[in-house]
Amino acid sequence: MRGDAVKQALAPVSDAWRALSSRDRTLASLGMAVLGLLLVWLVAVQPAWRTLARAPAELDALEMQLQTMQRLATESAELRATPPVNPEQAAAALKAATERLGDKGRLTMQGDRAVLTLNGAGPTQLRGWLAEARSGARARPVEAKLARGAQGYSGTLVLALGGGA
């Protein structure tokens, strides 16, 4: 049944095709072939080609991300393996690091927490202070309310002591 319905639907097209001259049929066949090749190019070849062209750059970016993650995982494991620092030593290490900030930083100790108040500290100073706090005091940041202004970073940074435990 379906075959008959398809034949009936295509009958006008088939009649029109037979009515064309040999030259017109050749040109129409050539046009359909070009259109078919264009369709194959747009649907199958070009997207794959684009993917292959972008793959090396994306692989490089992913490799860099992997190396960064591995470095951070190694650093994290090393920090976990370090023995904890007693609260007095941690406070002394944080105070020494804060003194290097000069008038741009003020430290307040609140039990097992330390609050650093910054006023115009540069990014290098802040990074150095955080590195010292992490390695010397085994403190870890738990809250940060920082704003970057023309003079540097201002705001507060709350750290938990006993980060090696």
Secondary structure in CASP SS format (residue, H / E / C, confidence):
PFRMAT SS
TARGET T0000
AUTHOR 0000-0000-0000
METHOD secondary structure of the structure
MODEL  1
M C 1.00
R H 1.00
G H 1.00
D H 1.00
A H 1.00
V H 1.00
K H 1.00
Q H 1.00
A H 1.00
L H 1.00
A H 1.00
P H 1.00
V H 1.00
S H 1.00
D H 1.00
A H 1.00
W H 1.00
R H 1.00
A H 1.00
L C 1.00
S C 1.00
S H 1.00
R H 1.00
D H 1.00
R H 1.00
T H 1.00
L H 1.00
A H 1.00
S H 1.00
L H 1.00
G H 1.00
M H 1.00
A H 1.00
V H 1.00
L H 1.00
G H 1.00
L H 1.00
L H 1.00
L H 1.00
V H 1.00
W H 1.00
L H 1.00
V H 1.00
A H 1.00
V H 1.00
Q H 1.00
P H 1.00
A H 1.00
W H 1.00
R H 1.00
T H 1.00
L H 1.00
A H 1.00
R H 1.00
A H 1.00
P H 1.00
A H 1.00
E H 1.00
L H 1.00
D H 1.00
A H 1.00
L H 1.00
E H 1.00
M H 1.00
Q H 1.00
L H 1.00
Q H 1.00
T H 1.00
M H 1.00
Q H 1.00
R H 1.00
L H 1.00
A H 1.00
T H 1.00
E H 1.00
S H 1.00
A H 1.00
E H 1.00
L H 1.00
R H 1.00
A H 1.00
T C 1.00
P C 1.00
P C 1.00
V C 1.00
N C 1.00
P H 1.00
E H 1.00
Q H 1.00
A H 1.00
A H 1.00
A H 1.00
A H 1.00
L H 1.00
K H 1.00
A H 1.00
A H 1.00
T H 1.00
E H 1.00
R C 1.00
L C 1.00
G H 1.00
D H 1.00
K H 1.00
G E 1.00
R E 1.00
L E 1.00
T E 1.00
M E 1.00
Q E 1.00
G C 1.00
D C 1.00
R E 1.00
A E 1.00
V E 1.00
L E 1.00
T E 1.00
L E 1.00
N E 1.00
G E 1.00
A E 1.00
G C 1.00
P H 1.00
T H 1.00
Q H 1.00
L H 1.00
R H 1.00
G H 1.00
W H 1.00
L H 1.00
A H 1.00
E H 1.00
A H 1.00
R H 1.00
S H 1.00
G H 1.00
A C 1.00
R C 1.00
A C 1.00
R E 1.00
P E 1.00
V E 1.00
E E 1.00
A E 1.00
K E 1.00
L E 1.00
A E 1.00
R E 1.00
G C 1.00
A C 1.00
Q C 1.00
G C 1.00
Y E 1.00
S E 1.00
G E 1.00
T E 1.00
L E 1.00
V E 1.00
L E 1.00
A E 1.00
L C 1.00
G C 1.00
G C 1.00
G C 1.00
A C 1.00
END
